[in-house]
């Protein structure tokens, strides 16, 4: 990228970037403020929580629900389709795009990571990071405590078993389990 490229542009391009950049720090602080209000809200505050998520996310589709507590880095890199459901304690590290389709279900404690660090120790010590996008297809279901790693795409209607660690793309319409997560069988009849 060009020398005058911002750290945010580098982050979204999947290049090494410095997370301690002033613009990125301000964006994380904004997200933390919105999340503090969201996570402190009572069960009767459904409309308030929805408004906070619409302000936080790039898109928050009609009929979608996120239960507190919820954590993310920026929020503006998260796009959630319609009628999707997040159970308690989900974490989405959105240093790059996280695109979630319609009718997606997340069990409790699902984590999605776009953020990564260089394998080289010297590069890691410099503070450099990189991030790769994640995509979850419509109709997918991720069981409790599933982890989705950077750069992964999960196909439509795929079911990821509880506790699985997804390190590679998964095709549509399959059941996948384990660490590392592997396709067990097709869900097509």
Residue pairs with C-beta under 8 A, 6 or more apart in sequence:
1 9
1 10
1 13
1 15
5 13
6 21
6 23
7 17
7 18
7 19
7 21
7 23
7 24
8 17
8 21
8 23
8 24
8 27
10 16
10 17
11 17
11 19
11 24
11 95
11 96
11 129
11 130
11 131
12 77
12 96
12 97
12 131
14 96
14 130
14 131
14 132
14 133
15 130
16 118
16 123
16 128
16 129
16 130
17 24
17 128
17 129
17 130
17 131
18 127
18 128
18 129
19 95
19 127
19 129
20 127
24 74
27 74
27 76
28 73
28 74
31 56
31 72
31 73
31 74
31 75
31 76
34 52
34 55
34 56
34 75
35 56
35 70
35 71
35 72
35 75
37 48
37 52
38 49
38 52
38 53
38 56
38 66
38 68
38 70
39 68
39 69
39 70
41 48
41 49
41 52
41 68
49 66
49 68
50 60
53 60
53 66
54 60
56 72
56 75
56 76
56 78
57 75
57 76
57 78
57 79
57 80
58 75
58 76
58 77
58 78
58 79
59 78
59 79
59 80
59 81
60 80
61 80
61 81
61 82
61 83
61 84
61 102
62 82
62 83
63 82
63 83
64 80
64 81
64 82
64 83
64 84
64 85
65 84
65 85
65 86
66 80
66 86
66 90
67 86
67 87
67 88
67 90
68 88
69 88
69 89
70 86
70 89
70 90
70 91
70 92
71 90
71 91
71 92
72 78
72 91
72 92
72 93
72 94
73 92
73 93
73 94
73 95
73 115
74 94
74 95
75 94
76 94
77 94
77 95
77 96
77 97
77 98
77 114
78 92
78 94
78 98
78 100
79 97
79 98
79 99
79 100
80 100
80 104
81 100
81 101
81 102
81 103
81 104
81 138
82 102
82 103
83 102
83 103
84 100
84 101
84 102
84 103
84 104
84 105
84 106
85 104
85 105
85 106
86 106
86 110
87 106
87 107
87 108
87 109
87 110
87 144
88 108
88 109
89 108
89 109
90 106
90 108
90 109
90 110
90 111
90 112
91 109
91 110
91 111
91 112
92 98
92 111
92 112
93 111
93 112
93 113
93 114
93 115
94 112
94 114
95 114
95 115
95 129
95 131
96 114
96 115
96 131
96 132
96 133
96 134
96 150
97 114
97 133
97 134
97 135
98 112
98 114
98 133
98 134
98 135
98 136
99 133
99 134
99 135
99 136
100 136
101 136
101 137
101 138
101 139
101 140
101 156
102 138
102 139
103 138
103 139
104 136
104 137
104 138
104 139
104 140
104 141
104 142
105 140
105 141
105 142
106 142
107 141
107 142
107 143
107 144
107 145
107 146
107 162
108 144
108 145
109 144
109 145
110 142
110 143
110 144
110 145
110 146
110 147
110 148
111 145
111 146
111 147
111 148
112 134
112 136
112 147
112 148
113 134
113 147
113 148
113 149
113 150
114 131
114 132
114 133
114 134
114 150
114 151
115 129
115 131
115 150
116 129
116 130
116 131
116 132
116 150
117 124
117 128
117 129
117 130
118 124
118 128
118 129
118 130
131 150
132 150
132 151
133 151
134 148
134 150
134 151
134 152
134 153
135 152
135 153
135 154
136 142
136 148
136 153
136 154
137 153
137 154
137 155
137 156
137 157
137 158
137 172
138 156
138 157
139 156
139 157
140 154
140 155
140 156
140 157
140 158
140 159
140 160
141 158
141 159
141 160
142 148
142 154
142 160
143 159
143 160
143 161
143 162
143 163
143 164
144 162
144 163
145 162
145 163
146 160
146 161
146 162
146 163
146 164
146 165
146 166
146 181
147 164
147 165
147 166
148 154
148 160
148 166
149 165
149 166
149 167
152 166
152 167
152 168
152 169
152 170
153 169
153 170
154 160
154 166
154 169
154 170
155 169
155 170
155 171
155 172
155 173
155 174
156 172
156 173
157 172
157 173
157 187
158 170
158 171
158 172
158 173
158 174
158 175
158 176
158 187
159 174
159 175
159 176
159 187
160 166
160 170
160 176
160 177
160 181
161 175
161 176
161 177
161 178
161 181
163 179
164 176
164 177
164 178
164 179
164 181
165 178
165 179
165 180
165 181
166 176
166 180
166 181
167 180
167 181
168 180
168 181
170 176
170 181
170 183
171 183
173 186
173 187
173 188
174 183
174 184
174 185
174 186
174 187
175 183
175 184
175 185
175 186
175 187
176 182
176 183
176 184
177 184
